[in-house]
């Protein structure tokens, strides 16, 4: 079964510079929360809603989990490039290519839109 998991940046003392938190996502009124589980221990963190991204259930060629908002290098048939993971038309995709059509061995996470926005191409900014 596919594990539904999210990541988001923790808000500490009102600052949006906290650590990445991974787990179950909850929106409660006006609060965005990630619940992390470590065995029997469960911790909850307030997170920045703008950084919430869902796990795609795929890992890149190095075993790193791929999340919505990641910059990923890829090869597909004759095409290769770098694109942002997006959720479009009911599935995760890179440059409108569904992730399910790509081999994990051809994918490499190289950053994300929150920590490395300089990787955005002019096409992505439009």
C-alpha positions in Angstrom: 0.0 0.0 0.0 1.2 3.5 -0.8 2.2 5.5 2.2 0.5 9.0 2.2 3.1 11.3 3.7 3.8 15.0 3.7 6.7 17.4 4.5 6.7 21.0 5.5 8.9 23.5 7.3 8.3 23.9 11.0 7.4 27.4 12.3 9.4 28.3 15.4 8.7 31.4 17.4 6.7 32.8 14.5 9.7 32.4 12.1 9.3 30.3 9.0 12.9 29.0 9.2 12.4 25.7 11.1 13.5 22.2 10.2 11.7 20.0 7.7 9.1 17.8 9.3 7.8 14.6 7.7 4.6 12.8 8.5 0.8 13.1 8.4 -0.6 16.5 7.5 -3.6 18.2 9.3 -5.3 21.5 8.6 -7.1 22.5 11.8 -9.0 25.8 11.4 -6.1 28.2 10.7 -3.3 25.9 11.8 -1.2 23.6 9.6 0.3 20.7 11.5 2.6 17.8 10.6 2.4 14.8 12.9 5.7 12.8 13.0 5.7 9.2 14.3 8.8 7.5 15.7 7.6 4.1 16.9 5.2 4.7 19.7 6.1 8.4 20.1 4.1 11.0 18.1 5.1 14.6 17.9 3.2 17.4 16.3 4.6 20.6 14.8 3.1 23.8 13.4 4.3 24.2 9.9 4.3 26.9 7.1 1.4 26.1 4.8 3.3 27.4 1.8 5.9 24.6 2.2 3.6 21.7 2.4 4.3 19.0 -0.2 3.1 15.5 -0.6 5.4 12.4 -1.0 5.1 11.0 -4.5 5.8 7.4 -3.2 8.9 7.4 -5.4 12.6 7.6 -4.6 15.3 8.9 -6.9 18.4 6.9 -8.1 20.1 7.7 -4.7 17.2 6.5 -2.6 16.0 10.0 -1.7 12.3 10.4 -1.3 10.7 12.7 -4.0 8.1 15.3 -2.9 5.9 17.8 -4.6 7.9 21.0 -5.0 11.3 19.2 -5.6 13.5 20.0 -8.5 14.3 16.7 -10.2 16.7 15.9 -13.1 15.3 13.3 -15.4 15.7 11.3 -18.6 12.7 10.2 -20.6 13.1 8.6 -24.1 15.1 11.3 -26.0 14.3 14.1 -23.6 16.2 15.1 -20.5 16.1 18.1 -18.2 15.3 19.5 -14.8 11.7 20.2 -13.7 9.6 20.8 -10.6 7.4 18.0 -9.3 3.8 19.1 -9.6 0.4 17.5 -9.0 -1.6 18.0 -12.2 -4.7 16.3 -13.5 -4.7 13.7 -10.7 -1.1 12.7 -10.7 2.4 13.8 -10.0 4.4 15.0 -13.1 7.6 16.5 -14.4 7.2 18.8 -17.4 3.7 17.3 -17.9 5.2 13.8 -18.0 3.5 11.6 -15.4 6.0 10.4 -12.8 4.6 6.9 -13.2 6.0 6.9 -16.8 9.6 7.6 -15.6 12.1 5.1 -14.2 13.3 5.9 -10.7 16.8 5.2 -11.9 16.6 8.2 -14.3 15.5 10.6 -11.5 17.7 12.7 -9.2 16.5 15.2 -6.6 18.7 18.3 -6.9 16.8 20.8 -4.6 13.4 22.2 -4.0 11.5 25.4 -4.6 11.8 26.5 -1.0 15.6 26.1 -0.4 17.0 26.5 -3.9 14.6 28.8 -5.8 17.5 29.9 -8.0 17.1 26.6 -9.9 13.7 27.8 -11.3 14.1 28.4 -15.0 12.4 31.3 -16.7 9.9 28.9 -18.1 8.9 27.8 -14.5 8.5 31.4 -13.4 5.9 32.2 -16.1 
